[in-house]
Structure formats: structure tokens, C-alpha cells
Amino acid sequence: MPAERTPPAPPRLFSGFAVQAGVFADAQHAEELRAKLTLNGIPSTMEARVQVGPFKTREEAEAARQKLKALGIDGILLPPKGAKR
């Protein structure tokens, strides 16, 4: 039986805008959210939280945030490190 292939994770977020889609005490809930995002074609990373992006502009990040909202997910806009809020 061939091994199940998972798509490669996007590079870890170091700069650029991102949308935080959730913070969970239970890693299973974070994994479920990441799976939902993947099924809907939204790239994300998962460490202790699920972030969507990175995006080069605030407008791109806001568009992603609206897509999350349509999925019933409240995202928080995270500016790049060092950027004025």
C-alpha cells in the first residue's frame, strides 16, 4: 500500500502579513482547523497556532480574513514584526 502523501507545508512565517485563524489548548482542534483550511485551498502553517499567509500587503491579508469569515472562522490580522500597528 503506497504511503499517503501530504502537501509540503508553506515556509515558516518570518515576515509579511498573516491572519491568525485560531489558538487552541488542544492540538487536535488546531489540526482540524488546518485540515479545513487545506481542503478549502488556503495555505497555512501550524505551530502552537494556525496562521494563514504570509501576504505581502494588508489588502491581501484582509481578503484572506474575509474568506475565513465566510467559513465561520474569526481571524486576527497580524502585521509583520517591527511594523507599526
PDB file of N, CA, C and O in Angstrom:
ATOM      1  N   MET A   1       0.849  -1.176   0.000  1.00  0.00           N
ATOM      2  CA  MET A   1       0.000   0.000   0.000  1.00  0.00           C
ATOM      3  C   MET A   1       0.894   1.239   0.000  1.00  0.00           C
ATOM      4  O   MET A   1       1.758   1.360   0.869  1.00  0.00           O
ATOM      5  N   PRO A   2       0.710   2.181  -0.967  1.00  0.00           N
ATOM      6  CA  PRO A   2       1.573   3.359  -1.027  1.00  0.00           C
ATOM      7  C   PRO A   2       1.315   4.278   0.167  1.00  0.00           C
ATOM      8  O   PRO A   2       0.197   4.360   0.675  1.00  0.00           O
ATOM      9  N   ALA A   3       2.365   4.962   0.600  1.00  0.00           N
ATOM     10  CA  ALA A   3       2.237   5.905   1.717  1.00  0.00           C
ATOM     11  C   ALA A   3       1.395   7.092   1.280  1.00  0.00           C
ATOM     12  O   ALA A   3       1.490   7.547   0.140  1.00  0.00           O
ATOM     13  N   GLU A   4       0.581   7.583   2.183  1.00  0.00           N
ATOM     14  CA  GLU A   4      -0.246   8.757   1.897  1.00  0.00           C
ATOM     15  C   GLU A   4       0.652   9.981   1.818  1.00  0.00           C
ATOM     16  O   GLU A   4       1.496  10.200   2.688  1.00  0.00           O
ATOM     17  N   ARG A   5       0.468  10.778   0.771  1.00  0.00           N
ATOM     18  CA  ARG A   5       1.301  11.963   0.592  1.00  0.00           C
ATOM     19  C   ARG A   5       0.550  13.189   1.064  1.00  0.00           C
ATOM     20  O   ARG A   5      -0.625  13.372   0.746  1.00  0.00           O
ATOM     21  N   THR A   6       1.227  14.021   1.821  1.00  0.00           N
ATOM     22  CA  THR A   6       0.650  15.284   2.246  1.00  0.00           C
ATOM     23  C   THR A   6       1.413  16.396   1.548  1.00  0.00           C
ATOM     24  O   THR A   6       2.620  16.285   1.334  1.00  0.00           O
ATOM     25  N   PRO A   7       0.712  17.471   1.189  1.00  0.00           N
ATOM     26  CA  PRO A   7       1.407  18.560   0.510  1.00  0.00           C
ATOM     27  C   PRO A   7       2.431  19.179   1.445  1.00  0.00           C
ATOM     28  O   PRO A   7       2.234  19.188   2.660  1.00  0.00           O
ATOM     29  N   PRO A   8       3.527  19.698   0.892  1.00  0.00           N
ATOM     30  CA  PRO A   8       4.535  20.319   1.749  1.00  0.00           C
ATOM     31  C   PRO A   8       3.967  21.554   2.428  1.00  0.00           C
ATOM     32  O   PRO A   8       3.153  22.274   1.851  1.00  0.00           O
ATOM     33  N   ALA A   9       4.399  21.790   3.645  1.00  0.00           N
ATOM     34  CA  ALA A   9       3.949  22.973   4.383  1.00  0.00           C
ATOM     35  C   ALA A   9       4.595  24.214   3.775  1.00  0.00           C
ATOM     36  O   ALA A   9       5.732  24.155   3.307  1.00  0.00           O
ATOM     37  N   PRO A  10       3.872  25.344   3.780  1.00  0.00           N
ATOM     38  CA  PRO A  10       4.487  26.570   3.289  1.00  0.00           C
ATOM     39  C   PRO A  10       5.668  26.940   4.197  1.00  0.00           C
ATOM     40  O   PRO A  10       5.749  26.471   5.332  1.00  0.00           O
ATOM     41  N   PRO A  11       6.573  27.772   3.701  1.00  0.00           N
ATOM     42  CA  PRO A  11       7.699  28.158   4.538  1.00  0.00           C
ATOM     43  C   PRO A  11       7.219  28.849   5.808  1.00  0.00           C
ATOM     44  O   PRO A  11       6.181  29.511   5.816  1.00  0.00           O
ATOM     45  N   ARG A  12       7.980  28.689   6.863  1.00  0.00           N
ATOM     46  CA  ARG A  12       7.626  29.293   8.150  1.00  0.00           C
ATOM     47  C   ARG A  12       7.561  30.808   8.002  1.00  0.00           C
ATOM     48  O   ARG A  12       8.381  31.407   7.307  1.00  0.00           O
ATOM     49  N   LEU A  13       6.594  31.414   8.650  1.00  0.00           N
ATOM     50  CA  LEU A  13       6.343  32.850   8.535  1.00  0.00           C
ATOM     51  C   LEU A  13       7.391  33.651   9.301  1.00  0.00           C
ATOM     52  O   LEU A  13       7.477  33.559  10.525  1.00  0.00           O
ATOM     53  N   PHE A  14       8.181  34.431   8.581  1.00  0.00           N
ATOM     54  CA  PHE A  14       9.152  35.300   9.234  1.00  0.00           C
ATOM     55  C   PHE A  14       8.841  36.767   8.980  1.00  0.00           C
ATOM     56  O   PHE A  14       9.191  37.617   9.798  1.00  0.00           O
ATOM     57  N   SER A  15       8.194  37.081   7.869  1.00  0.00           N
ATOM     58  CA  SER A  15       7.861  38.462   7.556  1.00  0.00           C
ATOM     59  C   SER A  15       6.617  38.479   6.694  1.00  0.00           C
ATOM     60  O   SER A  15       6.235  37.453   6.132  1.00  0.00           O
ATOM     61  N   GLY A  16       5.992  39.620   6.586  1.00  0.00           N
ATOM     62  CA  GLY A  16       4.774  39.756   5.808  1.00  0.00           C
ATOM     63  C   GLY A  16       3.552  39.642   6.691  1.00  0.00           C
ATOM     64  O   GLY A  16       3.650  39.244   7.852  1.00  0.00           O
ATOM     65  N   PHE A  17       2.416  39.985   6.151  1.00  0.00           N
ATOM     66  CA  PHE A  17       1.166  39.923   6.892  1.00  0.00           C
ATOM     67  C   PHE A  17       0.699  38.484   7.006  1.00  0.00           C
ATOM     68  O   PHE A  17       1.010  37.651   6.154  1.00  0.00           O
ATOM     69  N   ALA A  18      -0.037  38.198   8.046  1.00  0.00           N
ATOM     70  CA  ALA A  18      -0.637  36.883   8.254  1.00  0.00           C
ATOM     71  C   ALA A  18      -1.972  37.089   8.944  1.00  0.00           C
ATOM     72  O   ALA A  18      -2.219  38.152   9.514  1.00  0.00           O
ATOM     73  N   VAL A  19      -2.825  36.097   8.901  1.00  0.00           N
ATOM     74  CA  VAL A  19      -4.096  36.120   9.631  1.00  0.00           C
ATOM     75  C   VAL A  19      -4.060  34.954  10.609  1.00  0.00           C
ATOM     76  O   VAL A  19      -3.944  33.798  10.201  1.00  0.00           O
ATOM     77  N   GLN A  20      -4.159  35.256  11.891  1.00  0.00           N
ATOM     78  CA  GLN A  20      -4.225  34.186  12.892  1.00  0.00           C
ATOM     79  C   GLN A  20      -5.641  33.647  12.905  1.00  0.00           C
ATOM     80  O   GLN A  20      -6.585  34.383  13.193  1.00  0.00           O
ATOM     81  N   ALA A  21      -5.796  32.376  12.597  1.00  0.00           N
ATOM     82  CA  ALA A  21      -7.118  31.769  12.461  1.00  0.00           C
ATOM     83  C   ALA A  21      -7.581  31.063  13.727  1.00  0.00           C
ATOM     84  O   ALA A  21      -8.762  30.738  13.848  1.00  0.00           O
ATOM     85  N   GLY A  22      -6.687  30.820  14.664  1.00  0.00           N
ATOM     86  CA  GLY A  22      -7.113  30.171  15.892  1.00  0.00           C
ATOM     87  C   GLY A  22      -5.953  29.900  16.825  1.00  0.00           C
ATOM     88  O   GLY A  22      -4.810  29.745  16.393  1.00  0.00           O
ATOM     89  N   VAL A  23      -6.265  29.846  18.121  1.00  0.00           N
ATOM     90  CA  VAL A  23      -5.321  29.451  19.158  1.00  0.00           C
ATOM     91  C   VAL A  23      -6.053  28.427  20.007  1.00  0.00           C
ATOM     92  O   VAL A  23      -7.158  28.687  20.482  1.00  0.00           O
ATOM     93  N   PHE A  24      -5.445  27.264  20.200  1.00  0.00           N
ATOM     94  CA  PHE A  24      -6.131  26.160  20.856  1.00  0.00           C
ATOM     95  C   PHE A  24      -5.284  25.555  21.967  1.00  0.00           C
ATOM     96  O   PHE A  24      -4.062  25.456  21.849  1.00  0.00           O
ATOM     97  N   ALA A  25      -5.940  25.157  23.034  1.00  0.00           N
ATOM     98  CA  ALA A  25      -5.267  24.409  24.093  1.00  0.00           C
ATOM     99  C   ALA A  25      -5.090  22.960  23.661  1.00  0.00           C
ATOM    100  O   ALA A  25      -4.176  22.279  24.125  1.00  0.00           O
ATOM    101  N   ASP A  26      -5.956  22.488  22.780  1.00  0.00           N
ATOM    102  CA  ASP A  26      -5.936  21.110  22.301  1.00  0.00           C
ATOM    103  C   ASP A  26      -5.403  21.084  20.868  1.00  0.00           C
ATOM    104  O   ASP A  26      -6.020  21.651  19.966  1.00  0.00           O
ATOM    105  N   ALA A  27      -4.264  20.428  20.658  1.00  0.00           N
ATOM    106  CA  ALA A  27      -3.646  20.380  19.325  1.00  0.00           C
ATOM    107  C   ALA A  27      -4.568  19.757  18.291  1.00  0.00           C
ATOM    108  O   ALA A  27      -4.491  20.113  17.115  1.00  0.00           O
ATOM    109  N   GLN A  28      -5.438  18.839  18.693  1.00  0.00           N
ATOM    110  CA  GLN A  28      -6.373  18.202  17.757  1.00  0.00           C
ATOM    111  C   GLN A  28      -7.274  19.242  17.098  1.00  0.00           C
ATOM    112  O   GLN A  28      -7.560  19.150  15.904  1.00  0.00           O
ATOM    113  N   HIS A  29      -7.723  20.230  17.870  1.00  0.00           N
ATOM    114  CA  HIS A  29      -8.569  21.281  17.300  1.00  0.00           C
ATOM    115  C   HIS A  29      -7.789  22.107  16.269  1.00  0.00           C
ATOM    116  O   HIS A  29      -8.335  22.488  15.234  1.00  0.00           O
ATOM    117  N   ALA A  30      -6.515  22.380  16.555  1.00  0.00           N
ATOM    118  CA  ALA A  30      -5.683  23.109  15.600  1.00  0.00           C
ATOM    119  C   ALA A  30      -5.500  22.290  14.326  1.00  0.00           C
ATOM    120  O   ALA A  30      -5.558  22.839  13.226  1.00  0.00           O
ATOM    121  N   GLU A  31      -5.282  20.993  14.461  1.00  0.00           N
ATOM    122  CA  GLU A  31      -5.127  20.124  13.295  1.00  0.00           C
ATOM    123  C   GLU A  31      -6.401  20.075  12.466  1.00  0.00           C
ATOM    124  O   GLU A  31      -6.342  20.046  11.237  1.00  0.00           O
ATOM    125  N   GLU A  32      -7.555  20.066  13.130  1.00  0.00           N
ATOM    126  CA  GLU A  32      -8.835  20.061  12.409  1.00  0.00           C
ATOM    127  C   GLU A  32      -9.018  21.361  11.623  1.00  0.00           C
ATOM    128  O   GLU A  32      -9.485  21.337  10.484  1.00  0.00           O
ATOM    129  N   LEU A  33      -8.650  22.497  12.228  1.00  0.00           N
ATOM    130  CA  LEU A  33      -8.762  23.781  11.534  1.00  0.00           C
ATOM    131  C   LEU A  33      -7.810  23.816  10.343  1.00  0.00           C
ATOM    132  O   LEU A  33      -8.196  24.257   9.261  1.00  0.00           O
ATOM    133  N   ARG A  34      -6.586  23.364  10.522  1.00  0.00           N
ATOM    134  CA  ARG A  34      -5.632  23.365   9.410  1.00  0.00           C
ATOM    135  C   ARG A  34      -6.127  22.484   8.271  1.00  0.00           C
ATOM    136  O   ARG A  34      -5.982  22.845   7.103  1.00  0.00           O
ATOM    137  N   ALA A  35      -6.709  21.334   8.597  1.00  0.00           N
ATOM    138  CA  ALA A  35      -7.259  20.450   7.564  1.00  0.00           C
ATOM    139  C   ALA A  35      -8.387  21.149   6.810  1.00  0.00           C
ATOM    140  O   ALA A  35      -8.471  21.053   5.585  1.00  0.00           O
ATOM    141  N   LYS A  36      -9.249  21.850   7.535  1.00  0.00           N
ATOM    142  CA  LYS A  36     -10.357  22.574   6.897  1.00  0.00           C
ATOM    143  C   LYS A  36      -9.815  23.634   5.941  1.00  0.00           C
ATOM    144  O   LYS A  36     -10.318  23.791   4.829  1.00  0.00           O
ATOM    145  N   LEU A  37      -8.785  24.362   6.382  1.00  0.00           N
ATOM    146  CA  LEU A  37      -8.186  25.387   5.528  1.00  0.00           C
ATOM    147  C   LEU A  37      -7.571  24.757   4.283  1.00  0.00           C
ATOM    148  O   LEU A  37      -7.752  25.264   3.176  1.00  0.00           O
ATOM    149  N   THR A  38      -6.845  23.656   4.455  1.00  0.00           N
ATOM    150  CA  THR A  38      -6.216  22.965   3.331  1.00  0.00           C
ATOM    151  C   THR A  38      -7.264  22.502   2.328  1.00  0.00           C
ATOM    152  O   THR A  38      -7.082  22.654   1.121  1.00  0.00           O
ATOM    153  N   LEU A  39      -8.355  21.939   2.823  1.00  0.00           N
ATOM    154  CA  LEU A  39      -9.430  21.477   1.932  1.00  0.00           C
ATOM    155  C   LEU A  39     -10.065  22.617   1.150  1.00  0.00           C
ATOM    156  O   LEU A  39     -10.645  22.401   0.085  1.00  0.00           O
ATOM    157  N   ASN A  40      -9.955  23.832   1.681  1.00  0.00           N
ATOM    158  CA  ASN A  40     -10.525  24.995   1.014  1.00  0.00           C
ATOM    159  C   ASN A  40      -9.468  25.804   0.265  1.00  0.00           C
ATOM    160  O   ASN A  40      -9.721  26.940  -0.136  1.00  0.00           O
ATOM    161  N   GLY A  41      -8.286  25.220   0.079  1.00  0.00           N
ATOM    162  CA  GLY A  41      -7.247  25.866  -0.720  1.00  0.00           C
ATOM    163  C   GLY A  41      -6.583  27.054  -0.060  1.00  0.00           C
ATOM    164  O   GLY A  41      -6.063  27.931  -0.749  1.00  0.00           O
ATOM    165  N   ILE A  42      -6.590  27.101   1.272  1.00  0.00           N
ATOM    166  CA  ILE A  42      -5.990  28.221   1.992  1.00  0.00           C
ATOM    167  C   ILE A  42      -4.699  27.725   2.639  1.00  0.00           C
ATOM    168  O   ILE A  42      -4.746  26.878   3.532  1.00  0.00           O
ATOM    169  N   PRO A  43      -3.532  28.246   2.199  1.00  0.00           N
ATOM    170  CA  PRO A  43      -2.276  27.789   2.789  1.00  0.00           C
ATOM    171  C   PRO A  43      -2.155  28.268   4.229  1.00  0.00           C
ATOM    172  O   PRO A  43      -2.545  29.390   4.551  1.00  0.00           O
ATOM    173  N   SER A  44      -1.617  27.420   5.086  1.00  0.00           N
ATOM    174  CA  SER A  44      -1.449  27.799   6.485  1.00  0.00           C
ATOM    175  C   SER A  44      -0.277  27.045   7.090  1.00  0.00           C
ATOM    176  O   SER A  44       0.201  26.056   6.533  1.00  0.00           O
ATOM    177  N   THR A  45       0.170  27.519   8.220  1.00  0.00           N
ATOM    178  CA  THR A  45       1.189  26.827   8.988  1.00  0.00           C
ATOM    179  C   THR A  45       0.613  26.551  10.364  1.00  0.00           C
ATOM    180  O   THR A  45      -0.309  27.231  10.815  1.00  0.00           O
ATOM    181  N   MET A  46       1.174  25.537  11.031  1.00  0.00           N
ATOM    182  CA  MET A  46       0.691  25.218  12.373  1.00  0.00           C
ATOM    183  C   MET A  46       1.887  24.995  13.278  1.00  0.00           C
ATOM    184  O   MET A  46       2.720  24.123  13.033  1.00  0.00           O
ATOM    185  N   GLU A  47       1.954  25.774  14.295  1.00  0.00           N
ATOM    186  CA  GLU A  47       2.910  25.565  15.363  1.00  0.00           C
ATOM    187  C   GLU A  47       2.044  25.413  16.606  1.00  0.00           C
ATOM    188  O   GLU A  47       1.401  24.380  16.793  1.00  0.00           O
ATOM    189  N   ALA A  48       2.026  26.412  17.436  1.00  0.00           N
ATOM    190  CA  ALA A  48       1.111  26.407  18.567  1.00  0.00           C
ATOM    191  C   ALA A  48      -0.180  27.124  18.178  1.00  0.00           C
ATOM    192  O   ALA A  48      -1.125  27.195  18.964  1.00  0.00           O
ATOM    193  N   ARG A  49      -0.206  27.647  16.967  1.00  0.00           N
ATOM    194  CA  ARG A  49      -1.380  28.348  16.448  1.00  0.00           C
ATOM    195  C   ARG A  49      -1.458  28.114  14.953  1.00  0.00           C
ATOM    196  O   ARG A  49      -0.494  27.641  14.350  1.00  0.00           O
ATOM    197  N   VAL A  50      -2.573  28.435  14.354  1.00  0.00           N
ATOM    198  CA  VAL A  50      -2.749  28.307  12.908  1.00  0.00           C
ATOM    199  C   VAL A  50      -2.721  29.710  12.319  1.00  0.00           C
ATOM    200  O   VAL A  50      -3.536  30.559  12.682  1.00  0.00           O
ATOM    201  N   GLN A  51      -1.782  29.952  11.412  1.00  0.00           N
ATOM    202  CA  GLN A  51      -1.696  31.236  10.741  1.00  0.00           C
ATOM    203  C   GLN A  51      -1.853  31.032   9.249  1.00  0.00           C
ATOM    204  O   GLN A  51      -1.404  30.028   8.694  1.00  0.00           O
ATOM    205  N   VAL A  52      -2.493  31.989   8.608  1.00  0.00           N
ATOM    206  CA  VAL A  52      -2.734  31.970   7.169  1.00  0.00           C
ATOM    207  C   VAL A  52      -1.822  33.023   6.550  1.00  0.00           C
ATOM    208  O   VAL A  52      -1.779  34.158   7.026  1.00  0.00           O
ATOM    209  N   GLY A  53      -1.104  32.668   5.511  1.00  0.00           N
ATOM    210  CA  GLY A  53      -0.227  33.627   4.860  1.00  0.00           C
ATOM    211  C   GLY A  53       1.151  33.038   4.694  1.00  0.00           C
ATOM    212  O   GLY A  53       1.296  31.821   4.809  1.00  0.00           O
ATOM    213  N   PRO A  54       2.144  33.807   4.438  1.00  0.00           N
ATOM    214  CA  PRO A  54       2.233  35.262   4.552  1.00  0.00           C
ATOM    215  C   PRO A  54       1.686  35.985   3.325  1.00  0.00           C
ATOM    216  O   PRO A  54       1.597  35.418   2.236  1.00  0.00           O
ATOM    217  N   PHE A  55       1.326  37.229   3.526  1.00  0.00           N
ATOM    218  CA  PHE A  55       0.822  38.094   2.467  1.00  0.00           C
ATOM    219  C   PHE A  55       1.708  39.328   2.399  1.00  0.00           C
ATOM    220  O   PHE A  55       2.177  39.814   3.429  1.00  0.00           O
ATOM    221  N   LYS A  56       1.939  39.837   1.200  1.00  0.00           N
ATOM    222  CA  LYS A  56       2.808  40.998   1.026  1.00  0.00           C
ATOM    223  C   LYS A  56       2.132  42.297   1.438  1.00  0.00           C
ATOM    224  O   LYS A  56       2.801  43.239   1.863  1.00  0.00           O
ATOM    225  N   THR A  57       0.797  42.355   1.313  1.00  0.00           N
ATOM    226  CA  THR A  57       0.095  43.598   1.631  1.00  0.00           C
ATOM    227  C   THR A  57      -1.041  43.344   2.617  1.00  0.00           C
ATOM    228  O   THR A  57      -1.531  42.225   2.765  1.00  0.00           O
ATOM    229  N   ARG A  58      -1.435  44.417   3.278  1.00  0.00           N
ATOM    230  CA  ARG A  58      -2.575  44.357   4.197  1.00  0.00           C
ATOM    231  C   ARG A  58      -3.845  43.962   3.429  1.00  0.00           C
ATOM    232  O   ARG A  58      -4.683  43.228   3.953  1.00  0.00           O
ATOM    233  N   GLU A  59      -3.985  44.445   2.201  1.00  0.00           N
ATOM    234  CA  GLU A  59      -5.170  44.140   1.404  1.00  0.00           C
ATOM    235  C   GLU A  59      -5.290  42.639   1.138  1.00  0.00           C
ATOM    236  O   GLU A  59      -6.381  42.076   1.232  1.00  0.00           O
ATOM    237  N   GLU A  60      -4.172  41.992   0.807  1.00  0.00           N
ATOM    238  CA  GLU A  60      -4.188  40.540   0.589  1.00  0.00           C
ATOM    239  C   GLU A  60      -4.571  39.804   1.870  1.00  0.00           C
ATOM    240  O   GLU A  60      -5.343  38.846   1.841  1.00  0.00           O
ATOM    241  N   ALA A  61      -4.020  40.266   2.997  1.00  0.00           N
ATOM    242  CA  ALA A  61      -4.330  39.638   4.284  1.00  0.00           C
ATOM    243  C   ALA A  61      -5.809  39.825   4.639  1.00  0.00           C
ATOM    244  O   ALA A  61      -6.449  38.897   5.134  1.00  0.00           O
ATOM    245  N   GLU A  62      -6.347  41.013   4.390  1.00  0.00           N
ATOM    246  CA  GLU A  62      -7.762  41.273   4.679  1.00  0.00           C
ATOM    247  C   GLU A  62      -8.666  40.420   3.789  1.00  0.00           C
ATOM    248  O   GLU A  62      -9.709  39.946   4.241  1.00  0.00           O
ATOM    249  N   ALA A  63      -8.274  40.222   2.530  1.00  0.00           N
ATOM    250  CA  ALA A  63      -9.066  39.371   1.641  1.00  0.00           C
ATOM    251  C   ALA A  63      -9.103  37.937   2.178  1.00  0.00           C
ATOM    252  O   ALA A  63     -10.147  37.286   2.155  1.00  0.00           O
ATOM    253  N   ALA A  64      -7.967  37.458   2.656  1.00  0.00           N
ATOM    254  CA  ALA A  64      -7.927  36.112   3.243  1.00  0.00           C
ATOM    255  C   ALA A  64      -8.781  36.058   4.507  1.00  0.00           C
ATOM    256  O   ALA A  64      -9.477  35.072   4.753  1.00  0.00           O
ATOM    257  N   ARG A  65      -8.726  37.106   5.292  1.00  0.00           N
ATOM    258  CA  ARG A  65      -9.525  37.173   6.524  1.00  0.00           C
ATOM    259  C   ARG A  65     -11.018  37.092   6.201  1.00  0.00           C
ATOM    260  O   ARG A  65     -11.772  36.444   6.928  1.00  0.00           O
ATOM    261  N   GLN A  66     -11.449  37.741   5.124  1.00  0.00           N
ATOM    262  CA  GLN A  66     -12.856  37.675   4.716  1.00  0.00           C
ATOM    263  C   GLN A  66     -13.231  36.265   4.254  1.00  0.00           C
ATOM    264  O   GLN A  66     -14.343  35.803   4.508  1.00  0.00           O
ATOM    265  N   LYS A  67     -12.315  35.592   3.584  1.00  0.00           N
ATOM    266  CA  LYS A  67     -12.567  34.209   3.161  1.00  0.00           C
ATOM    267  C   LYS A  67     -12.723  33.310   4.383  1.00  0.00           C
ATOM    268  O   LYS A  67     -13.591  32.437   4.406  1.00  0.00           O
ATOM    269  N   LEU A  68     -11.883  33.523   5.402  1.00  0.00           N
ATOM    270  CA  LEU A  68     -12.008  32.768   6.648  1.00  0.00           C
ATOM    271  C   LEU A  68     -13.362  33.039   7.303  1.00  0.00           C
ATOM    272  O   LEU A  68     -14.030  32.123   7.785  1.00  0.00           O
ATOM    273  N   LYS A  69     -13.751  34.309   7.311  1.00  0.00           N
ATOM    274  CA  LYS A  69     -15.028  34.688   7.923  1.00  0.00           C
ATOM    275  C   LYS A  69     -16.185  33.953   7.252  1.00  0.00           C
ATOM    276  O   LYS A  69     -17.125  33.529   7.925  1.00  0.00           O
ATOM    277  N   ALA A  70     -16.121  33.802   5.934  1.00  0.00           N
ATOM    278  CA  ALA A  70     -17.160  33.077   5.195  1.00  0.00           C
ATOM    279  C   ALA A  70     -17.207  31.604   5.615  1.00  0.00           C
ATOM    280  O   ALA A  70     -18.237  30.945   5.472  1.00  0.00           O
ATOM    281  N   LEU A  71     -16.083  31.093   6.135  1.00  0.00           N
ATOM    282  CA  LEU A  71     -16.024  29.715   6.623  1.00  0.00           C
ATOM    283  C   LEU A  71     -16.389  29.623   8.107  1.00  0.00           C
ATOM    284  O   LEU A  71     -16.341  28.543   8.695  1.00  0.00           O
ATOM    285  N   GLY A  72     -16.754  30.764   8.712  1.00  0.00           N
ATOM    286  CA  GLY A  72     -17.121  30.771  10.125  1.00  0.00           C
ATOM    287  C   GLY A  72     -15.917  30.857  11.052  1.00  0.00           C
ATOM    288  O   GLY A  72     -16.005  30.488  12.223  1.00  0.00           O
ATOM    289  N   ILE A  73     -14.792  31.344  10.534  1.00  0.00           N
ATOM    290  CA  ILE A  73     -13.556  31.443  11.320  1.00  0.00           C
ATOM    291  C   ILE A  73     -13.220  32.912  11.513  1.00  0.00           C
ATOM    292  O   ILE A  73     -13.069  33.650  10.539  1.00  0.00           O
ATOM    293  N   ASP A  74     -13.102  33.340  12.760  1.00  0.00           N
ATOM    294  CA  ASP A  74     -12.722  34.722  13.050  1.00  0.00           C
ATOM    295  C   ASP A  74     -11.207  34.825  13.087  1.00  0.00           C
ATOM    296  O   ASP A  74     -10.565  34.249  13.965  1.00  0.00           O
ATOM    297  N   GLY A  75     -10.635  35.550  12.145  1.00  0.00           N
ATOM    298  CA  GLY A  75      -9.187  35.720  12.082  1.00  0.00           C
ATOM    299  C   GLY A  75      -8.782  37.073  12.622  1.00  0.00           C
ATOM    300  O   GLY A  75      -9.558  38.027  12.593  1.00  0.00           O
ATOM    301  N   ILE A  76      -7.566  37.145  13.112  1.00  0.00           N
ATOM    302  CA  ILE A  76      -6.996  38.386  13.636  1.00  0.00           C
ATOM    303  C   ILE A  76      -5.827  38.773  12.744  1.00  0.00           C
ATOM    304  O   ILE A  76      -4.938  37.958  12.502  1.00  0.00           O
ATOM    305  N   LEU A  77      -5.819  40.009  12.253  1.00  0.00           N
ATOM    306  CA  LEU A  77      -4.738  40.479  11.399  1.00  0.00           C
ATOM    307  C   LEU A  77      -3.470  40.668  12.224  1.00  0.00           C
ATOM    308  O   LEU A  77      -3.486  41.353  13.246  1.00  0.00           O
ATOM    309  N   LEU A  78      -2.379  40.062  11.782  1.00  0.00           N
ATOM    310  CA  LEU A  78      -1.076  40.181  12.449  1.00  0.00           C
ATOM    311  C   LEU A  78      -0.113  40.908  11.512  1.00  0.00           C
ATOM    312  O   LEU A  78       0.293  40.356  10.490  1.00  0.00           O
ATOM    313  N   PRO A  79       0.257  42.155  11.859  1.00  0.00           N
ATOM    314  CA  PRO A  79       1.192  42.869  10.997  1.00  0.00           C
ATOM    315  C   PRO A  79       2.578  42.224  11.077  1.00  0.00           C
ATOM    316  O   PRO A  79       2.870  41.487  12.019  1.00  0.00           O
ATOM    317  N   PRO A  80       3.430  42.505  10.085  1.00  0.00           N
ATOM    318  CA  PRO A  80       4.790  41.971  10.122  1.00  0.00           C
ATOM    319  C   PRO A  80       5.516  42.454  11.375  1.00  0.00           C
ATOM    320  O   PRO A  80       5.205  43.522  11.902  1.00  0.00           O
ATOM    321  N   LYS A  81       6.474  41.675  11.848  1.00  0.00           N
ATOM    322  CA  LYS A  81       7.250  42.082  13.006  1.00  0.00           C
ATOM    323  C   LYS A  81       7.937  43.408  12.722  1.00  0.00           C
ATOM    324  O   LYS A  81       8.517  43.596  11.652  1.00  0.00           O
ATOM    325  N   GLY A  82       7.874  44.312  13.664  1.00  0.00           N
ATOM    326  CA  GLY A  82       8.505  45.617  13.512  1.00  0.00           C
ATOM    327  C   GLY A  82       7.640  46.643  12.819  1.00  0.00           C
ATOM    328  O   GLY A  82       8.010  47.817  12.768  1.00  0.00           O
ATOM    329  N   ALA A  83       6.480  46.234  12.273  1.00  0.00           N
ATOM    330  CA  ALA A  83       5.592  47.187  11.580  1.00  0.00           C
ATOM    331  C   ALA A  83       4.765  47.950  12.613  1.00  0.00           C
ATOM    332  O   ALA A  83       4.433  47.425  13.676  1.00  0.00           O
ATOM    333  N   LYS A  84       4.443  49.183  12.280  1.00  0.00           N
ATOM    334  CA  LYS A  84       3.566  49.960  13.149  1.00  0.00           C
ATOM    335  C   LYS A  84       2.145  49.446  13.007  1.00  0.00           C
ATOM    336  O   LYS A  84       1.665  49.221  11.896  1.00  0.00           O
ATOM    337  N   ARG A  85       1.483  49.263  14.122  1.00  0.00           N
ATOM    338  CA  ARG A  85       0.130  48.734  14.118  1.00  0.00           C
ATOM    339  C   ARG A  85      -0.843  49.790  13.834  1.00  0.00           C
ATOM    340  O   ARG A  85      -2.045  49.527  13.790  1.00  0.00           O
TER     341      ARG A  85
END
